[in-house]
């Protein structure tokens, strides 16, 4: 029996977060006929150093989505490195509108204890918005998961055992890893020389590690926030 197509939505702070955390999974899911949408809350990351002009960055973002098999990116207006200055309700309502429009089956977002403060506020707003189906007659989500972003999730200091602990793994294989690297290189200046976490070697090593944890060939790992098991 053919698997029913599902809708996956990632909600991240900055262009390239979606590629770092989900590109390999996006590639494999889209190959199976599922749809992947990436909501990037700070679409123009105005405060980023050495950022290309807005139109060029938009082109980079669109190209990255093509490599990972995702739909056209959804770009938000929120100010880079200033999410702490945005009213929580404003961000929640923006995310809710996207959820209402797309009605995803699964949502993936930042871990709430990432070192990056924008990631923290994205995660908190996303967790609130993910409850929309309990207040409006829309398609209920089946799962909410946290992803890991190299050079953010892994750089966070221990906080009472609350750091990222993957319990869900999606096998991406060599072709998924290649698509992930292409998506990352679509963004100007994101990748770094080894031993930086955003180097070719480290990206591959992380996929090897996550795969080895569950006996698979290269994986992306996620932490479950909510998982609804259907009978």
Secondary structure, DSSP 8 states (H G I E B T S, - for coil): ------EEEEEEEETTHHHHHHHHHHHHHHHTT-EEEEEEEESS-TT-TT---HHHHHHHHHHHHHHHT--S-EE-B--TT-GGGS-HHHHHHHHHHHHHHH--SEEEEE-TT-SSHHHHHHHHHHHHHGGGGGTSSS---SEEEEE--TTTTTT----TT-S----EEEE-HHHHHHHHHHHHHTSTT----TTSTTSHHHHHHHHHHHHHHHT-SSEEEEEEEEE----
